């Protein structure tokens, strides 16, 4: 996780989007990011517990991530593990490669760490993990000119151990550069804090370290800001690159950028870095921006691929549950007014059902205590999950 530092704040209105054009196909795929998937994955990540490097829980988390890729349709041949020593044991990075159509041997890396140092680490860095998974799900069948590596690092909290090992042993062998990398796009601590006005994301720019790659980083960071404006509702600000998994790449001269939350949470590295203390809608918005940017960086096809490109798993993602936070009543508004048969269930974060009703668009929740819950709407074979806050 990054350290606090001074920053350069530039509002989105202060620069032009002329360097990039809006692409409808990119927007369609960004809009396919599922808030339900993000919430479900954050809950599963939380339930894996403390994922300290070298522990069984850390290995369990890596296997959970592998299983997610398999469920999306990635094959064993696309996956590799990078094992590195840690004390008297070992840990592993997970790498998934999607081959490009024009430049198969040049890579765009999107990465983030999955280990945690204290507690379950839902913000730091389940948030980044969930976005990388969504990007991989959506882009699996989408042709890109450049190859993409989706990388999940371990050992970040002990000093970037996993990313240093990967760079020093896979990207480079001694002084020889083995992998040709176009850029590295890192996501770390993008969970926000529930209750804050989370409408801005930091775009990380290389302003130190080796001076030779600073200008290139400034270009791709500007492109990241442009994509965020084109494919999400978030505003952006520039933050100097800090101590996270793109640093080993930067120190070898690679071009880096990344996302980090603008209003810094105090919960990471504590037992309170839980699902309850994050803002899943903020993560969802950053996910849309990330999918838009990754398509730009890897040069995804601008053509719609018909039935092959059915990446939006749930037509109810635009459902509204309000007010949120709520007091005694919650309203449910469907994008399709023809939906009449549905259930609405509220559970705690462990999945224990606390309340369930049927076919009610105005739900009395006065029996529930103040706190954070999970709201689950089901109609037919479709499910939507939302975080629900009750505050009186």
C-alpha positions as CSV (number, residue, x, y, z in Angstrom):
1,X,0.0,0.0,0.0
2,X,1.2,3.5,-0.8
3,X,2.5,6.1,1.6
4,X,1.0,9.5,2.1
5,X,2.8,12.2,0.1
6,X,2.3,15.5,-1.4
7,X,0.4,15.5,-4.6
8,X,-0.3,17.5,-7.8
9,X,-4.1,18.0,-8.0
10,X,-5.5,18.8,-11.5
11,X,-9.2,18.8,-12.1
12,X,-10.6,17.0,-15.1
13,X,-11.8,20.3,-16.6
14,X,-8.2,21.5,-17.0
15,X,-7.2,19.4,-19.9
16,X,-8.5,18.3,-23.3
17,X,-9.8,14.9,-24.3
18,X,-8.8,15.5,-27.8
19,X,-6.0,12.9,-27.6
20,X,-8.6,10.1,-27.5
21,X,-12.0,9.6,-29.1
22,X,-15.0,8.1,-27.5
23,X,-15.5,4.5,-28.8
24,X,-19.0,3.0,-28.3
25,X,-17.8,-0.6,-28.2
26,X,-15.4,0.4,-25.3
27,X,-18.2,2.0,-23.5
28,X,-20.5,-1.0,-23.9
29,X,-17.8,-3.2,-22.3
30,X,-17.1,-0.8,-19.5
31,X,-20.9,-0.7,-18.8
32,X,-20.8,-4.5,-18.6
33,X,-18.9,-4.3,-15.3
34,X,-21.2,-5.9,-12.8
35,X,-21.7,-4.3,-9.3
36,X,-23.2,-7.6,-8.3
37,X,-20.0,-9.5,-9.3
38,X,-17.8,-6.9,-7.5
39,X,-19.8,-7.2,-4.2
40,X,-19.9,-11.0,-4.4
41,X,-16.2,-11.2,-5.0
42,X,-15.5,-8.7,-2.2
43,X,-17.5,-10.8,0.2
44,X,-15.7,-14.0,-0.9
45,X,-12.3,-12.2,-0.5
46,X,-13.3,-11.1,3.0
47,X,-14.4,-14.7,3.9
48,X,-10.9,-15.9,3.0
49,X,-9.6,-14.1,6.1
50,X,-6.1,-12.8,6.8
51,X,-4.1,-13.6,3.6
52,X,-0.6,-13.0,5.0
53,X,2.2,-14.0,2.6
54,X,3.4,-17.6,3.1
55,X,0.2,-18.8,4.9
56,X,-2.3,-21.4,3.9
57,X,-5.0,-18.7,3.7
58,X,-2.8,-16.8,1.2
59,X,-2.5,-20.0,-0.9
60,X,-6.3,-20.5,-0.6
61,X,-6.8,-17.0,-1.9
62,X,-4.6,-17.7,-4.9
63,X,-6.6,-20.8,-5.6
64,X,-9.8,-18.9,-5.3
65,X,-8.6,-16.4,-7.9
66,X,-7.5,-19.3,-10.2
67,X,-11.0,-20.8,-9.9
68,X,-12.5,-17.5,-10.9
69,X,-10.5,-17.4,-14.1
70,X,-11.4,-21.0,-14.9
71,X,-15.1,-20.1,-14.4
72,X,-14.7,-17.2,-17.0
73,X,-13.3,-19.6,-19.6
74,X,-9.5,-19.2,-19.2
75,X,-7.5,-22.3,-19.7
76,X,-4.6,-23.8,-17.7
77,X,-2.3,-23.0,-20.6
78,X,-3.0,-19.3,-20.1
79,X,-2.1,-19.5,-16.4
80,X,1.3,-19.6,-14.7
81,X,2.6,-19.2,-11.2
82,X,5.7,-17.4,-10.1
83,X,7.0,-18.9,-6.8
84,X,9.2,-16.9,-4.6
85,X,10.8,-17.6,-1.2
86,X,9.4,-16.0,2.0
87,X,11.2,-16.9,5.2
88,X,11.1,-20.6,5.7
89,X,8.3,-21.0,3.2
90,X,7.2,-19.8,-0.2
91,X,4.4,-17.8,-1.8
92,X,3.2,-17.4,-5.4
93,X,2.2,-14.8,-7.9
94,X,-0.5,-15.7,-10.4
95,X,-0.2,-14.6,-14.0
96,X,-2.9,-15.0,-16.7
97,X,-2.0,-14.2,-20.3
98,X,-4.4,-13.2,-23.0
99,X,-2.6,-13.2,-26.4
100,X,-2.7,-10.2,-28.7
101,X,-3.6,-10.4,-32.3
102,X,-1.0,-8.0,-33.8
103,X,1.7,-7.7,-31.1
104,X,1.5,-11.1,-29.3
105,X,5.0,-10.6,-27.7
106,X,4.4,-7.1,-26.3
107,X,2.4,-6.9,-23.1
108,X,0.1,-4.6,-21.3
109,X,0.2,-5.6,-17.6
110,X,-2.8,-4.9,-15.3
111,X,-1.9,-5.9,-11.7
112,X,-2.5,-5.7,-8.0
113,X,-1.7,-7.6,-4.9
114,X,-4.0,-10.1,-3.1
115,X,-2.1,-10.5,0.2
116,X,-3.2,-8.7,3.4
117,X,-1.1,-7.8,6.4
118,X,-3.8,-7.4,9.1
119,X,-7.4,-8.6,8.8
120,X,-9.1,-9.5,5.5
121,X,-7.8,-6.5,3.5
122,X,-11.0,-5.9,1.5
123,X,-9.9,-2.4,0.5
124,X,-6.2,-3.1,0.5
125,X,-6.4,-4.9,-1.9
126,X,-9.6,-6.9,-2.4
127,X,-10.8,-3.8,-4.3
128,X,-8.1,-3.9,-6.9
129,X,-8.4,-7.7,-7.1
130,X,-12.1,-7.5,-7.8
131,X,-11.6,-5.0,-10.7
132,X,-8.9,-7.1,-12.3
133,X,-11.2,-10.1,-12.2
134,X,-14.0,-8.1,-13.8
135,X,-11.7,-6.8,-16.5
136,X,-10.6,-10.3,-17.3
137,X,-14.1,-11.6,-17.4
138,X,-15.3,-9.0,-19.8
139,X,-12.4,-9.0,-22.1
140,X,-11.7,-12.7,-22.4
141,X,-13.2,-13.0,-25.9
142,X,-12.4,-9.5,-27.1
143,X,-9.5,-9.3,-29.5
144,X,-6.8,-6.9,-28.5
145,X,-3.8,-6.0,-30.6
146,X,-1.4,-6.2,-27.6
147,X,-1.3,-9.1,-25.2
148,X,-2.6,-8.6,-21.7
149,X,-1.2,-10.1,-18.5
150,X,-3.5,-10.1,-15.6
151,X,-1.2,-10.4,-12.6
152,X,-2.1,-11.0,-8.9
153,X,1.0,-10.4,-6.7
154,X,1.6,-11.7,-3.2
155,X,4.2,-10.4,-0.8
156,X,3.3,-6.7,-1.5
157,X,2.8,-5.9,2.2
158,X,6.2,-7.3,3.2
159,X,8.0,-5.0,0.7
160,X,6.8,-5.7,-2.8
161,X,8.4,-9.2,-2.6
162,X,6.3,-10.8,-5.2
163,X,6.5,-8.0,-7.8
164,X,10.3,-7.7,-7.3
165,X,10.7,-11.4,-7.8
166,X,8.6,-11.4,-11.0
167,X,10.5,-8.4,-12.5
168,X,13.9,-9.7,-11.5
169,X,13.3,-13.3,-12.6
170,X,10.6,-13.3,-15.3
171,X,10.6,-9.9,-16.9
172,X,14.4,-9.7,-16.7
173,X,17.0,-12.4,-16.4
174,X,20.1,-10.6,-15.1
175,X,20.4,-7.6,-17.3
176,X,18.5,-9.1,-20.2
177,X,15.0,-8.0,-20.7
178,X,13.0,-11.1,-21.6
179,X,9.4,-9.6,-21.7
180,X,8.6,-6.6,-23.9
181,X,6.2,-4.5,-21.8
182,X,4.2,-1.6,-23.2
183,X,3.1,-0.4,-19.8
184,X,2.1,-1.5,-16.3
185,X,-1.3,-0.5,-14.9
186,X,-1.6,-1.1,-11.1
187,X,-4.7,-1.0,-8.9
188,X,-4.1,-0.7,-5.2
189,X,-6.6,0.5,-2.5
190,X,-9.5,1.7,-4.6
191,X,-12.2,0.8,-2.1
192,X,-13.2,4.2,-0.8
193,X,-15.0,4.7,2.5
194,X,-18.7,4.3,2.9
195,X,-20.3,7.7,3.7
196,X,-17.6,9.8,1.9
197,X,-18.2,11.6,-1.3
198,X,-16.2,9.3,-3.4
199,X,-16.3,10.9,-6.8
200,X,-12.6,11.3,-7.7
201,X,-9.8,8.8,-8.2
202,X,-6.1,9.3,-8.2
203,X,-4.2,8.5,-11.4
204,X,-0.6,7.6,-10.4
205,X,2.2,9.2,-12.4
206,X,5.9,8.5,-12.3
207,X,7.5,11.7,-11.1
208,X,10.7,10.3,-9.5
209,X,12.9,7.2,-9.6
210,X,14.6,6.8,-13.0
211,X,14.1,10.1,-14.9
212,X,14.1,8.4,-18.3
213,X,10.6,6.9,-18.0
214,X,8.9,9.9,-16.4
215,X,7.7,11.5,-19.6
216,X,6.2,8.3,-21.0
217,X,4.4,7.7,-17.7
218,X,3.0,11.2,-17.9
219,X,1.6,10.4,-21.3
220,X,-0.1,7.2,-20.3
221,X,-1.4,8.7,-17.0
222,X,-3.0,11.4,-19.1
223,X,-4.5,8.7,-21.3
224,X,-5.8,7.0,-18.1
225,X,-7.5,10.3,-17.1
226,X,-9.0,10.7,-20.5
227,X,-10.4,7.1,-20.4
228,X,-11.8,7.7,-16.9
229,X,-13.7,10.7,-18.2
230,X,-14.9,8.9,-21.3
231,X,-16.1,5.6,-19.7
232,X,-17.1,6.5,-16.2
233,X,-18.6,9.4,-14.1
234,X,-15.5,9.8,-12.0
235,X,-13.3,12.8,-11.8
236,X,-9.5,12.4,-11.7
237,X,-6.4,13.9,-10.0
238,X,-2.7,13.2,-10.4
239,X,-0.8,11.5,-7.6
240,X,3.0,10.8,-7.7
241,X,3.8,7.1,-7.9
242,X,4.4,5.5,-4.6
243,X,5.4,2.3,-2.9
244,X,3.3,-0.3,-4.6
245,X,3.7,-3.1,-7.1
246,X,4.6,-1.0,-10.1
247,X,7.8,0.2,-8.4
248,X,10.0,-2.8,-9.3
249,X,9.0,-2.2,-13.0
250,X,9.7,1.5,-12.7
251,X,13.1,0.8,-11.3
252,X,14.0,-1.2,-14.4
253,X,12.8,1.6,-16.7
254,X,9.3,0.4,-17.5
255,X,6.4,2.8,-18.0
256,X,3.9,2.8,-15.2
257,X,0.5,4.2,-14.1
258,X,-2.3,3.2,-11.8
259,X,-5.4,3.9,-9.7
260,X,-5.6,4.8,-6.0
261,X,-8.5,6.1,-4.0
262,X,-8.6,10.0,-3.7
263,X,-10.0,10.2,-0.1
264,X,-7.6,7.9,1.7
265,X,-9.1,5.4,4.1
266,X,-7.6,4.8,7.5
267,X,-8.8,1.2,7.7
268,X,-6.1,-0.6,5.6
269,X,-3.6,-2.5,7.7
270,X,-6.1,-2.9,10.5
271,X,-8.7,-5.5,11.4
272,X,-11.4,-2.9,10.3
273,X,-10.4,-3.2,6.6
274,X,-13.7,-5.0,6.0
275,X,-16.4,-5.1,3.4
276,X,-18.6,-2.9,5.7
277,X,-16.1,-0.1,5.5
278,X,-15.8,0.1,1.7
279,X,-17.9,1.8,-0.9
280,X,-18.7,-0.9,-3.6
281,X,-20.3,1.7,-5.9
282,X,-17.0,3.6,-6.0
283,X,-15.2,0.3,-6.8
284,X,-17.8,-0.3,-9.5
285,X,-17.1,3.1,-11.1
286,X,-13.4,2.6,-11.0
287,X,-13.9,-0.8,-12.6
288,X,-15.7,0.8,-15.5
289,X,-12.9,3.3,-15.9
290,X,-10.3,0.5,-15.7
291,X,-12.0,-1.6,-18.4
292,X,-12.2,1.4,-20.7
293,X,-8.6,2.3,-20.1
294,X,-7.4,-1.3,-20.5
295,X,-9.1,-1.5,-23.9
296,X,-7.4,1.7,-25.0
297,X,-3.9,0.5,-23.8
298,X,-4.2,-2.9,-25.4
299,X,-6.1,-1.6,-28.5
300,X,-9.2,-3.7,-28.3
301,X,-11.3,-4.2,-31.4
302,X,-13.9,-1.4,-31.9
303,X,-16.3,-3.9,-33.6
304,X,-19.2,-5.5,-31.7
305,X,-18.8,-9.3,-31.9
306,X,-22.5,-10.2,-31.6
307,X,-23.4,-13.3,-29.5
308,X,-19.8,-13.9,-28.7
309,X,-19.7,-10.7,-26.8
310,X,-22.5,-11.3,-24.3
311,X,-20.5,-10.0,-21.3
312,X,-23.2,-8.2,-19.4
313,X,-24.5,-11.1,-17.3
314,X,-27.4,-9.2,-15.7
315,X,-29.8,-6.8,-17.3
316,X,-30.9,-5.6,-13.8
317,X,-27.5,-3.9,-13.0
318,X,-29.2,-0.5,-13.3
319,X,-31.7,-1.3,-10.5
320,X,-32.1,1.4,-7.9
321,X,-32.4,0.8,-4.2
322,X,-33.0,4.0,-2.3
323,X,-32.6,5.9,0.0
324,X,-29.2,4.4,0.9
325,X,-28.4,5.0,3.7
326,X,-32.0,4.3,4.7
327,X,-34.0,4.7,7.9
328,X,-37.3,2.7,8.0
329,X,-38.1,2.1,4.4
330,X,-36.2,1.1,1.2
331,X,-37.6,1.6,-2.3
332,X,-36.8,-0.7,-5.2
333,X,-37.0,0.6,-8.7
334,X,-36.5,-1.7,-11.7
335,X,-35.3,-0.6,-15.1
336,X,-38.0,-2.8,-16.6
337,X,-41.5,-1.9,-15.3
338,X,-42.8,-5.3,-16.4
339,X,-41.0,-7.1,-13.6
340,X,-43.7,-8.0,-11.0
341,X,-42.4,-11.2,-9.4
342,X,-39.2,-10.9,-7.3
343,X,-37.8,-11.4,-3.9
344,X,-35.8,-9.0,-1.7
345,X,-33.6,-10.4,1.0
346,X,-31.3,-8.7,3.5
347,X,-28.3,-10.7,4.9
348,X,-25.4,-9.9,7.1
349,X,-21.9,-10.1,5.6
350,X,-21.6,-13.7,6.6
351,X,-24.6,-14.6,4.5
352,X,-27.1,-15.1,7.3
353,X,-30.6,-14.1,6.2
354,X,-32.2,-11.4,8.4
355,X,-35.2,-10.4,6.4
356,X,-37.0,-11.5,3.2
357,X,-40.0,-10.2,1.3
358,X,-41.7,-10.8,-2.0
359,X,-42.9,-8.4,-4.7
360,X,-42.7,-5.3,-2.5
361,X,-41.2,-2.2,-4.0
362,X,-41.5,-0.3,-0.7
363,X,-40.0,-2.4,2.0
364,X,-40.2,-1.8,5.7
365,X,-36.8,-2.4,7.3
366,X,-37.6,-0.7,10.7
367,X,-36.9,-4.0,12.5
368,X,-33.2,-4.0,11.5
369,X,-30.6,-2.3,13.6
370,X,-28.3,0.5,12.3
371,X,-25.4,-1.0,10.3
372,X,-24.3,-2.2,6.9
373,X,-26.0,-5.2,5.2
374,X,-26.2,-7.0,1.9
375,X,-29.4,-6.6,-0.2
376,X,-30.2,-9.4,-2.7
377,X,-32.9,-9.1,-5.3
378,X,-33.9,-12.2,-7.4
379,X,-36.2,-12.4,-10.3
380,X,-36.3,-15.5,-12.4
381,X,-32.7,-16.6,-13.0
382,X,-31.3,-13.1,-12.4
383,X,-29.7,-11.8,-9.2
384,X,-28.6,-8.3,-8.1
385,X,-26.6,-7.6,-5.0
386,X,-26.2,-4.2,-3.3
387,X,-24.7,-3.0,-0.1
388,X,-27.4,-1.5,2.1
389,X,-26.8,1.0,5.0
390,X,-29.3,1.6,7.7
391,X,-28.7,4.8,9.7
392,X,-31.3,6.5,11.9
